[in-house]
């Protein structure tokens, strides 16, 4: 199974993501804080990191820290479609792909399958 880490503090959305990952055959570990995400990355380099830019634990800082320790790991972030400035800040921090939450939700199975295929 592929290893995917996600910074998501919304428990309902975590459950939806984990169910989609299970159906795709991908191991997804959800972290509720930036610190937990960075600790998990320090233990093992994932194939993909997903970040909810609306998480309460400073996700932009986590992205910046991740660029120091795991620069080559693909990073996908999602947010509300009206948060244009936050999207720009995430890209400046080093996020590879920033998308509206609706697009992320729609494409989640494909995103996870691509991580799985990077074996």
C-alpha positions in Angstrom: 0.0 0.0 0.0 1.1 3.6 -0.6 1.8 5.9 2.2 -0.1 9.2 2.2 -0.1 11.8 5.0 -2.8 14.4 5.4 -3.0 17.4 7.7 -6.8 17.6 8.2 -8.4 18.5 11.6 -12.0 18.1 10.4 -12.9 14.6 11.7 -15.8 14.1 9.3 -13.6 15.0 6.3 -10.8 12.8 7.7 -13.2 9.8 7.7 -14.3 10.5 4.1 -10.7 10.7 3.0 -9.8 7.5 4.8 -12.7 5.6 3.3 -11.7 6.8 -0.2 -8.1 5.7 0.5 -9.3 2.3 1.6 -11.4 1.9 -1.5 -8.4 2.9 -3.7 -6.0 0.6 -1.7 -3.9 3.4 -0.3 -2.7 3.8 3.3 -3.7 7.3 4.5 -2.6 8.6 7.9 -4.5 11.7 9.0 -2.7 14.2 11.3 -4.7 16.7 13.2 -1.8 19.1 13.8 1.1 20.5 11.9 3.5 19.0 14.5 2.0 15.6 14.1 2.4 15.8 10.3 6.0 16.9 10.5 6.8 14.2 13.1 5.3 11.6 10.7 7.3 12.9 7.8 10.5 12.7 9.9 9.8 9.0 10.6 9.1 8.0 7.0 9.0 9.9 3.7 5.5 9.6 2.3 4.6 9.4 -1.4 2.1 12.3 -1.0 1.2 14.9 1.5 -2.3 16.5 1.6 -2.9 19.7 3.5 -6.1 21.4 4.4 -5.2 25.0 4.3 -8.0 25.8 6.7 -6.6 23.5 9.4 -6.2 25.3 12.7 -2.6 24.5 13.4 -0.8 26.8 10.9 -0.7 24.7 7.7 1.5 27.2 5.9 4.2 26.8 8.4 4.0 23.1 8.0 4.4 23.4 4.3 7.4 25.6 4.7 9.0 23.2 7.2 8.2 20.3 4.9 10.1 22.0 2.1 13.2 21.9 4.2 13.0 18.2 5.1 11.0 16.5 2.3 11.3 18.8 -0.7 10.7 16.0 -3.3 7.4 14.8 -1.8 4.4 15.8 -3.9 2.1 18.2 -1.9 -1.5 18.9 -2.6 -3.4 21.5 -0.6 -7.1 22.4 -0.7 -9.1 25.4 0.6 -12.3 27.3 -0.1 -12.5 28.6 -3.7 -12.8 32.2 -2.5 -9.5 32.2 -0.6 -7.3 33.4 -3.5 -4.7 35.1 -1.3 -4.3 32.0 0.9 -3.8 29.9 -2.3 -1.1 32.3 -3.4 0.6 32.1 0.0 0.6 28.3 -0.1 2.2 28.2 -3.6 4.8 30.7 -2.4 5.5 28.4 0.6 6.2 25.5 -1.8 2.9 23.7 -2.4 2.9 21.9 -5.7 -0.9 21.9 -6.3 -3.5 24.1 -4.6 -7.2 23.4 -5.5 -10.7 24.3 -4.2 -12.1 21.9 -1.7 -14.9 20.9 -4.2 -12.3 19.9 -6.9 -10.2 18.1 -4.3 -13.2 16.1 -3.1 -14.2 15.2 -6.6 -10.7 14.2 -7.6 -9.6 12.5 -4.4 -9.7 9.0 -5.6 -7.6 9.9 -8.7 -5.1 11.8 -6.5 -4.7 8.8 -4.2 -4.5 6.4 -7.1 -1.6 8.4 -8.6 0.2 8.3 -5.3 -0.3 4.5 -5.3 1.1 4.2 -8.8 4.4 5.9 -7.8 5.6 2.7 -6.4 
